[in-house]
Amino acid sequence: MSIKESFLNLSLFIKANLAFTTLLFISFLFLNKNYDFLTLLFAIFALISTISTVYLIFYIVFMPFGWLKKVMFYLLGSLFVIFNMIVIIDFFIYRIWKFHINGMVINILTAPGASDSIQIGIMPVIATGAIILFLITMEVYVYKKLMQTVDTKKRALNLKINIYILPLLFLIIIGEKMVYGFANMYAKTNYMEVTKVIPAYLPMSFTRFMEKNFGLKGTTSEKQSLGINANNRLKYPLSPILLENPKPVNIFIFALDSVRQSIMTPQVAPNIYEIMKESRVYTNHMSGGNATRFGIFSLMYGINSSYWFTFLNAQKGTVLFNVLNDLEYQTHIFSATSTEWPEFRKTAYFDVQEHISDAHSGQVYQKDEQTRVEFLEWADTLDTNKPIFSFVFFDAPHSNSYPKTHRKFLPDKYGDVNYLTVSKSDTEPLLNQYRNAIHFDDELLGEMINKLKEKGLYENSIIIITADHGQEFYEHGNFGHNSSFNREQVNVPFVLRLPNAEHKVLNNLTSHLDVVPTLLRYIGVSNDTGDYSTGFDLLDSKYDRRFAQIGSWNENVILTDEYTYQFSNRPDKIFDNKTFKTDTYEEVGSEVQTDRGKYLLEVINENSRFID
């Protein structure tokens, strides 16, 4: 076989495998039930675009080595067997759990102890062996067929493919990405959702580019402009919510941005500390994320933050507000930061958008002050004979922002730090600024609590004080949050004051996921909490949380009292999973025996519970 013939055979070998893998990809279309003609056509183009892009990469990488002749065919044949086997495995994983292979799936297949939760049986093993044998046979057949075909026929076939098929594939790739980009721009979420079934799909977003260069503006978050069909993929709640003998009670939730549990002392937060003396105080409480969107999502929905992207695309609100609206609560959201970004108007606050105050100006602490004023004014308009719900979000600790009159903790460099050059040497002034900002917000919160007392609302209300996530000050090499899952970044204060409840300190593991089921159970929802949450009722005498799931943009962790298991969703880090000691956040090696295997299947099932 000449070098020229080798390159020709290799080109056709890759193209033949592209055709076969495309057939495998088409099978994924049957895993989605919600198509109309246009979305089905788009889904077909999207899967052709995706697999064509993958094989284009194969072609670019391996074709220059065609001179290796048989060696390259053996290598590519082996690669295609492995790749197609992964696609087939991914099909069954998605069919069961509604998501593709990720770090957690890899671990559940390889972790010691995972087999205790998964009973594979003999038939899947036999089927897997048969499929591998078939794939190997197919690669051998294609190779031999190429070797037996005369060069003139192969050249003619390759030329036809290059002239008629390849340009069409390039048009499909470009056109499909353009359609997705405009669907994203104009909130046509029914188009975006059908791509979820396609393995390795890469979405396209150019909203800001189109607005900046062509003056085209995307769809706003107003309800009337949203894609209606996006909710079809969600089965949330699993069953209709049942209210038996409802007992509405006032609920006031106060959340501070970036406040960690260890900072809550009587010196830093004296007003909160006074409330803690007559409340249930949870010292080992974990946020559902190490960033605002994931922390607030887990708090307001009671489900794992891994659902954030699905609920955002669907623009689906929380069961909590559905119930409160049915009970005719006087509801209001007070946020010092915009609820457009993070996209809470499209998620948690979707059903109460007309009851949001978030338009503020000035420095961050001034926005908190304006939020306090709005709350106090609103409280004076309330009908105290009807149930009330409010959620107040302060932002000052996130930016270490406070007026110069509140420099209680020194040295603080007068509140100034150059964040471009900040380093561990700045820890002391940074921490003091942080304390000053929390102390300032504590003062504002104290005024709001006094207003509740003045209105006669304090004693007969549920009052919660917490944070969206924590904040690290180089204890483990990082500053801020959204970079790690150590206790400084995810262990947040949680104070739960119930009507006529006594003070109690609880050190057992709890989570933001438990807030919604606790509140809904308290006001009379009789459903099993699993119908609408992955959390549990904190007031249940049988409450026993063995682990907490915490998420971020690309990583998720399973946190237990002893270990924190981190898994990546990024394709390039799918095998880069780590285990840390929860208390010290020291990484432990693979030689250390842990119990991660027994949690993995449970978490994966949680992450697919509300997806159809």
Secondary structure by P-SEA (a helix, b strand, c coil): ccaaaaaaaaaaaaaaaaaaaaaaaaaaccccccccaaaaaaaaaaaaaaaaaaaaaaaaacccccccaaaaaaaaaaaaaaaaaaaaaaaaaaacccccccaaaaaaaccccccccccccaaaaaaaaaaaaaaaaaaaaaaaaaaaccaaaaaaaaaaaacccaaaaaaaaaaaaaaaaaaaaaccaaaaaaaccccbbbbbbcaaaaaaccccccccccccccccccccccccccccccccccbbbbbbbbbbcccccccccccccaaaaaaaaacccccccccccccaaaaaaaaaccccccaaaaaaaaccccaaaaaaaaaccbbbbbbccccccccccccccccccccccccccccaaaaaaaaaaaaaaaaaaccccbbbbbbbbbcccccccccccccccccccccccccccccccaaaaaaaaaaaaaaaaaaaaaaaaaaaaaacccccbbbbbbccccccccccccccccccccccccbbbbbbbcccccbbbbcccccccaaaaaaaaaacccccccccccccccccccccccbbbbbcccccccccccbbbbbbccccccccccccccccccccccccccccccaaaaaaaaaacccc
